[in-house]
């Protein structure tokens, strides 16, 4: 078994602690003025929730925008938000009764026209919603009256409520049409508990929407200002939270969470998420002719080459677990028994490579983000069987774009399914023939599409199980592990991580 040393994400914890005061800016927030400063790692060009689907962007969006309904992160039950009630009229028609008296941040009233415009606009693929699976099921959205709206799906849509709750915020139709999509992304108007006061130069400033309605699942926040500072470097973010320049950070590597426990001013935790990590493989040959990964024997060799158990034990931490499926185990339809399982067997990997004509190995470009230590471990395991992986570590958005655009043969990334507890948001988004999909297996895509449009739960499970079997037999991915999120924040902040990996600062408060 290959021995993995623990990689430090900062140049010595003690050095960071001693130098924190010098490295950090004065704190921009605190209990005194009911404000908070968040250290986020991902920069982004827009605040449009249908375009900015990187996790940091999703988190900001849920503070600014509201959806028709809300999924409780503890019970996973749906609760009223902009809509007070909903029902299936038939298998392809969902009707929502809207809450009366809701206003957007500019004071304009919410009506069914805003809902219909938003959903119809983004259901059109020409408008470029980043996650098409979230909207592609919608045929049209109909205004029944000022406070009643119906969503008509193209086929029966069993996961419709998951998407409505998780990834379909409502925009003010008049303002959006007046300013256009590009300006809206810079100066959004919405109906959520916070409104955008400024955006740019590495800072997003949100202030509480004092006209926020009562009675929904979200509440008027006690923290009145949220400053989101973009700090791409992990070591700098950690130093900032130690020194008090920011009050809250996440994406803290597991080994650093352990070391931060000694800081008297911080609370730290490793919390489970709905996110999974995987190594995607260019089975479709998007990177060009002669790509070894188009050979199933090579893909199976890659699966055998990586010791996932050791990576999880040494570099993931918490209650992270190895997975053998292209979905999260808690998602509906994620049948773990349907998967072909590849054990860690480097000799078998070498045999398969030789059988495929690559006894001397080959070179490939490996993209990654978030955690260099894990990516370097994968790189080392591949090297041990003769595969030379040229590692490229970027921020999340450009890294994922490299995969989507076919510039890299392997991508060690992760997928949060927009925190939706249904396999349509994992298998249905990553094996759908889109640019996310490195397999391009028409049978798998058809099964995923069928499973997303069958109301009978047993039939849905059977179709996802068949898709999982093919995906794993063909070794289109190396399913790696569940993601455990590391948090560090001021111990005077009342904050609780949730499984859906969506920190809610409108629910947080200063002690």
N, C-alpha and C positions, 0 to 999 in steps of 0.2 A: 504494500500500500504506500502510495506516495505521501510523504510527510509534508504538510502545509504549515508554514510558519504564519503566525498572526501578523498581518500588516498593520502598521500604525497609520491612522489617517491624519495625524498631526505630528509635527516633529518634536515629539516628547511632550507628554501631558503636563509635566511640571513646568517646562519652559513656557507653554501656552498660558498656564495659570499665572506664572510670575509676570509675564509680559502683557497680560490681558488689558491692563489699564492703559498701557501705551498704545495698544493696537486698536482700541475701540473708540468710537465717537461717543459724546455724551448721550445719555439715554434720552430718547425722544418722547417717552411715555411713562406712565406710572399710575399708581392708585390715586395720587393727589388730584389729577384732572380726569380720572376715569378714561384713560387711554392706554393703549398697548402697542408695542413695536414687535413685529414678527420678522424673523429672518428667513427668507425663502431663497432657494437656490436657482430657480428657473426664471430667466427673463423671457418676455414674450412681447410681440408687436401689437397685440390687440386684446381687448377685454370682451370681445364678442364670444359668448358662451358656446355657440355652435361651431366656432373656428378654433378657439383656444381650449383644446381638450387635454393639454398637459395637466398633470395632477395639481400643481400649484395654481394653475388657471381655473380649474374646476372648483377649487376651494374658494377662491375669490368670488367666482360667479355665484356660488350658493349664498353668499352674504349680500350680494347686490340684486340678484334676480330671484323671483319666486316662480314655482311651478303650480300646476292646478292642484296637485296633491303632494303629500309628503310621506316618505317611508320612515317610520320610527326606527332609529338605529339599534335599539335594544330589543324590540319585539318583532321588527320587520313587518309590522302591520301598516297599512295605508291610513293616513289621517288627512282631514280637510286642511287646505291651504287657500289658494285662490278660489277653489271650488268647495262648496259645502256638502255636496252629495254627487254620486255618480252611479250609473247602472248600465249594464249591457242591454241594449234594445234587441239586438240579435248578435250572432257570432262575429259580425263585421261592423257593428255600430256601438260606440260608446257615447253615452250622453252625460254631460256635466252641467250642474247648476252652479253658477258663479256666485261668489259672495258679493253682495251689494255694498256700495259705499267705499270700495277700495280705490285709492288714487295712486298714480305713479309719482315718481320723485318730483316731477314738474307740476304736479297738481291736477293733471288730466285724469278723468275717470277711466277705470278698467271696464270694458264691455266685451261681449262675445266677439265683436269685430276684431279686437286686438288678438284674441286667441286664434281665430280663424286665419287672420293674415299671417301671423307668426308661423303657424304649423304648415300652411299652404306654401309659404315662401321657402321654408327650409326643406320641405318634402320634395321640392324640385331639385334634382341633382345638379342642375346647371348653376345653382347658387352656392355649391361647394361646402355643405356641412361636412366637417372633418370625419365624423363617424356616421357613415351612411346607414348602418344598421339601425341607428336610433330613429331615423325618419323615413326610411325607404318603405316601411310597411304602410304608411299613410297614403290613402288614395286621395282624399279631400277632407277638409274640415268645413262644416256647415254652420252658419248662424241660424238658430231657430228663433230666438228673440234676443233682446239686449243682454239677458243673463242666462241664456241656455245655448250650449254649443254641442255639436255632435261630430265625433271623429269617425270617419268611414275608412276602414282598412281595406287593402287590396284583396286580402284573403283573411280568414280567421286569424286573429293575432293574440295568442294566449299570453304573451309577455307584454302586452300593450301597457298595462298599468305600471309595470316596472320602468318602462321608458318614459311614460308621462311623469312619474314621480322623480325619476333620476336624471333625465337628460333633455327635457323639453321645457325650458323656461319661456315665459310669455313676455313679448316686447310690446311697447306702445306703437301701434301701427302708423299713426299720423307722424310721429317724430321720426321713426325709422325711414319712412318714405320721403320725408322732408330732407333729411341730412344724408341719406344713403348709407350703405353697409360699411364703407370704410370709415367715415366719420363717426358712425354709431359705435364702432369698436374702440374709438379713442375717447368718446364722451357719451357713454351709455346712460340711458334713462330706463329705470326699471321699477319694480314694486316691492323689492326686498327690504329687509330691516336696516340695510346701510345703503347710502348713495355715494357715488364717486365724487370726491372733491377735486382730486388732481391725479394725473397719471403721466409718468415720464421721468427720465433721468434716474432710473433705478428705484423709484418710489411710487407706490400706489397708496393714496390716502383716502380712507373711507370715513364717513361720519354718519352717525345714527340718523335714520329717517324718522323724525319726530312725529310724522303723520302716519306711521305704520299702523295698520289695522289691528284690532284685537279679535281673538277667537280662533285664530289659526294655530297650526302646530309650532310655528316659530313665535318668538316673542320680541317685544321691543327691548333692545340690548341695554344692559347696565353699563357696559363698556362703550363709551360714546365715540371714541376715535380709534381706528385701527390703522397703523402705519405699516405697510408691507414693504420692507426693504429687500431689494434683490441683492443677494450676496452669493455669487456662484461658487466660491471656494469653500469647501467643507471646513477646512482648518480655521478659516477666518470666521465663519459662522459660529463655530464652537468657542473660539476666543471671545467673540462678541457676547455670547450669552453668559460666559464666565464673568466677564468684566462689567456686565450690565448695560452694554450698548443696545442689546435687544432683550426682550423678555421671554421669547419663545422661539425654539427652532425644532426642526424634525430632520429626518434622513440622517440621524446620528448613527454611525456604524456601531455594531454591537459591542466591540471591544472598548470603544470610547464611552458607551453608556456605563459600562462597569467602572471606568475610571472617574467619570463625572459624579458618581455616587458620593465621593468624598467632599464635593464642593458644598459648603454649608448653606449657600443661598439658593440651591437648585433642587428641584424634584426631577427625577429621570424615570423613564420606563421603556420597556420593549413590549409593544402591543401587536397582537395579531391583526391582519388585514385581509381583505378580499382579493388581494393582488397576488399574482403568480409570476415567477421568473422562468424563463426558458431560453434555450439557444435555438433560434430559428435557422433553418438551412435552405439554401437556394436550390431546391429540388427542380424548380421549373427552368433553371438555367438563365435567369435574368441577367447575370453578370457576364454572359457571353458563351460562345461555343467552347467545348472542351472542359466545361466546369465539372470537376470530379463529383460534386455533390448531386449531380443528376443521376448517379448510380446508387441504387438502394443499398448495395453492399457497403459503399463508403459511408452513407448516412447511418447505417447500423453500426459501423465501426466507430463513428464519432460517439454514438450513444454508449457503446461499451467502454470507450476510452476515459470517460469522465467519472470520477468518484464523487458522486453527489452527496452521499452520506457524510463523507469527511468535510466537504464544503459546508454543509448545513451545521455540522457539529462545531466547526472551528470559526466560521465566518458569518453565519446567519444569526445564531443565538436564539434566545427566547424560546418560544414554542414553534419555531419554524419547522416544517416537515418536508421531506422529499415527496414529490408527486410523480406519477407516471402517466398523467392524463393532461390534455391540452385545455384544462378548465380548472376552476377552483372546486375542491371537493364539496363545498357547501352549496354550490350552484345547482339549481334544478337541472336534471339530466346528465350530470357529471358522474357517469357510471365507472368507478375505478376498476371494477371487475372485468370490464370490457377491454382493457388495455393490454397490449403486449408489453412485458416488462424486460428491460435490458439491465443485467447486472454489471457491476464494474469488473471488467475482464480485459485488461490491456493486451493479453496474448491473443484473445479472440479478435480484438480490434485489428491487430497486425495481420492475422490470417485473412480477415475479410479484405483489408487493403491490398494485400498481395494477390488475392483472388480477383480483385477488380483491376489489377494492373498497376497498383501504386505501392509496390513493395518498398520503394525508396521514399514514400510519402509524397506530399505536395504542399504548395503554399496557398494560403487563403487569407482574405482580409476579414478580421473579426471586429465588429463594432460593439460598443458598450457605453454605458453611462452609469451614474449613481454610485457604484461601488467598485473602484478599481481593483481592490484586493480579490474579490470574487472573480472578476474577469481575468486577472493575472493567474489565478489558480487554474481556470479553464484552459488558458493559454499553455500552462505548464503541462497539464495532463495531455493535451493534444500533441505537444512536442515530444512527449515520452513515447508516442506510437508513430512518430515521424511526420506529423502534420505541423507545418510551420505557420502559425497564425500571427499575422501582422496586426497588432491591437491598436485600434483607434478609439480613444475615449473622448466623448463630446458631451455637451449638455443634452438633456432628454430630447428636445424637439429636433435639433439637427441630427442627432444620432438615429432617431427613429426615421427621419426623412432619408437618411442614407440607405436604410433597409428598404423603405417604401419605393425608392427610386432605383433600386437594383444596383447600387454602387458597391455593395459588400456581399460576400458569400455567406457569412454567419453573423448573427446579431444576438448577443447575450443581453436581452432586455427584460422588461416585465410589462404586464398588462393588468390594469385595474378594473376592466370591464365597466368603467364608469360607476363602479360600486353596485352593479346590478346583480342580483342573486339568481341569474338565469343563464344557462349555457348559450342562449342566443346572443349574449353580450361577449362571449369569449369565442367559442367555436364559430358562432354566427358572424363574428366580426373579423376573425383572423383566417378563416378558410372559406371566404365568400367570393373569391375571384377578384377581389379588389387589390390595390397596391399593397395592402397589409399581407397578402397571401403569397407565400413563397412556394406553395405546393401546386396550386392551380389544377387540382383534381376535380373534374366536373362532377363525379359521383359524390364526393364529399360535400361540395358546394350545394348540390341538389338536396342531399339529405339534411343539411343545415337549414336550407330554405324551407323544406317540407316540415321539419320539426318546429320551425317558428310559426307555422300556419296551421297547426293541428290542435284543436281544443282538447282532445282526449289526452290526459296526462300519460297514460300507459303507452299510447302510440308515440307520443313525443319522446319518452324515455327510450323506446326501442330504436327510434331513428338516430338519436344522439349516440346510443351505444354502438350502432353500426358505423357511424362516422368515426367514433373514437377508435374502434378496431382497425379501420383502414388507415387512419392517421398514424397510429402507432406501429402497425405492421410495416408501413412504408417509411417509417422513421422520419417524418417530415420535420419534427422538432426533437430536441432533447428536452423534455419537460424536466425542470430543475427542482423548484421548491416553492413553498408559500413564502411571501415576504413578511418579515417582521419589522415594524417601524420603530425606530428609536427616537424618543422625544426628550428634550431637556428644556425646562422652563422655570421661571421664578417660583420659589416655594410659597410666595404670597398670592399666587394665582390659583383660583379654583378651576381646574380644567380636567376633563376626563376623555382619554382617547376612546375611539369607537371602532368596531370591526370594519365599518365601511370606509375608513381612512378619510373621513371628512371632518376635520376639526371645526367645531362650531363656536365661534367667539361671541355670538349673540347669546349663547348659553353659559359662557364663562363669566367669571366675576373676580374682582379683587377681594381677598379675604379681609 
